[in-house]
Amino acid sequence: MCQKHQFPCLHCHPHDYIRMVQHMIESCLVFQMSKDECVKALTEHANIEPTITLTVWEELLKENKAFFREYFQASSPTQRRQWNFSF
């Protein structure tokens, strides 16, 4: 971690930063948040750029298709339409 930053920095330690964002997304999933809710929460509370959150979310989706399939099925039909993911 860079001396001038309290948390991992995208520019100084990109791998650590991405892992931190991944952990935050996983925390959002525990609270059954939608993708949009997660992006909004990370933007407002952790100052994470939406494009970074979306990119990490998409990679998690690719790596964990079975988990996300069940996650989306457990959510309401309205939310499933909002996510607009195809498997």
C-alpha positions as CSV (number, residue, x, y, z in Angstrom):
1,M,0.0,0.0,0.0
2,C,1.2,3.4,-0.9
3,Q,2.4,5.6,2.0
4,K,0.1,8.5,1.0
5,H,-3.1,6.4,0.8
6,Q,-5.1,4.9,3.6
7,F,-6.6,2.2,1.4
8,P,-5.2,0.4,-1.7
9,C,-4.9,2.8,-4.7
10,L,-5.9,1.9,-8.2
11,H,-2.7,3.5,-9.6
12,C,-0.2,2.3,-6.9
13,H,-1.6,-1.2,-6.3
14,P,-4.2,-2.1,-8.9
15,H,-4.5,-5.8,-7.9
16,D,-5.1,-4.9,-4.2
17,Y,-7.6,-2.2,-5.3
18,I,-9.6,-4.7,-7.5
19,R,-9.6,-7.2,-4.6
20,M,-10.9,-4.5,-2.3
21,V,-13.7,-3.7,-4.8
22,Q,-14.5,-7.4,-5.2
23,H,-14.8,-7.7,-1.4
24,M,-17.2,-4.7,-1.3
25,I,-19.3,-6.2,-4.0
26,E,-19.5,-9.5,-2.2
27,S,-20.7,-7.6,0.9
28,C,-23.4,-5.9,-1.2
29,L,-24.5,-9.4,-2.4
30,V,-24.8,-10.5,1.3
31,F,-27.3,-7.7,1.7
32,Q,-29.1,-8.8,-1.5
33,M,-28.4,-5.6,-3.4
34,S,-29.0,-5.3,-7.1
35,K,-26.1,-4.3,-9.4
36,D,-27.4,-0.8,-9.6
37,E,-27.8,-0.6,-5.8
38,C,-24.2,-1.9,-5.4
39,V,-22.8,0.6,-7.8
40,K,-24.6,3.4,-6.1
41,A,-23.5,2.3,-2.6
42,L,-19.8,2.0,-3.6
43,T,-19.9,5.3,-5.4
44,E,-21.5,7.2,-2.5
45,H,-19.8,5.4,0.5
46,A,-16.4,4.2,-0.8
47,N,-15.8,6.7,-3.7
48,I,-15.4,3.9,-6.2
49,E,-15.9,4.9,-9.8
50,P,-19.0,3.2,-11.3
51,T,-17.0,1.8,-14.3
52,I,-14.7,0.0,-11.9
53,T,-17.5,-1.5,-9.9
54,L,-19.3,-2.6,-13.1
55,T,-16.1,-4.1,-14.6
56,V,-15.4,-6.1,-11.4
57,W,-19.1,-7.1,-11.2
58,E,-19.0,-8.4,-14.8
59,E,-15.9,-10.4,-14.1
60,L,-17.4,-11.9,-11.0
61,L,-20.5,-12.8,-13.1
62,K,-18.3,-14.6,-15.7
63,E,-16.4,-16.5,-13.0
64,N,-19.4,-17.5,-10.9
65,K,-22.3,-18.1,-13.3
66,A,-24.0,-20.7,-11.2
67,F,-24.0,-18.5,-8.1
68,F,-25.4,-15.5,-10.0
69,R,-28.0,-17.7,-11.7
70,E,-29.3,-18.7,-8.3
71,Y,-28.9,-15.2,-6.9
72,F,-31.0,-13.7,-9.7
73,Q,-33.6,-16.4,-9.4
74,A,-34.0,-15.8,-5.7
75,S,-34.6,-12.1,-6.3
76,S,-37.9,-10.6,-7.5
77,P,-38.9,-10.8,-11.2
78,T,-38.7,-7.0,-11.4
79,Q,-35.1,-7.0,-10.3
80,R,-34.2,-9.8,-12.7
81,R,-35.5,-7.7,-15.6
82,Q,-33.5,-4.7,-14.2
83,W,-30.2,-6.7,-14.2
84,N,-30.6,-7.7,-17.8
85,F,-28.0,-10.5,-17.7
86,S,-27.9,-13.4,-20.1
87,F,-26.2,-16.7,-19.3
